[in-house]
Amino acid sequence: MDWADMINGTLELAGGLFILLSVVKLHRDKQVKGVSWVHVCFFAGWGYWNLFYYPHLDQWVSFTGGVFIVVTNTVWLGQMLYYTHQFKKLRDRWRAERSNSYSWWDGRL
């Protein structure tokens, strides 16, 4: 374990903590706004590569931080896909109900 591994591993762990904040916020909001799943998918893929790469360099602190960042990125990506799909289902149901009514006012409150 050298100083570069310690610094990189610490940065990976910090990155995982920051992503965890996004995971918690999305869990509370249950709406995906202002964030694209594409970049999350890219960085999750890069993280999976790092899980293969770091052991070959004997950088075990970086590997540990990499595990954390991959897990949080994967959870965040799963949440984004789930909540985006849920929103689309609700929107489609609302549109179907709205198109079934003969006017904007059907007498119900």
Number of C-alpha atoms within 10 A of each C-alpha: 10 10 8 12 18 16 13 17 20 17 16 23 21 15 17 21 15 13 21 19 13 15 20 12 13 17 15 9 10 16 16 18 10 5 9 11 15 10 11 17 16 12 15 22 15 13 23 17 13 18 19 12 14 17 13 10 11 13 18 18 22 27 24 16 23 29 19 21 26 23 17 22 25 20 15 24 19 15 19 23 13 14 17 16 12 14 15 11 12 11 12 12 12 12 11 11 10 12 11 9 10 8 9 8 8 8 6 4 4
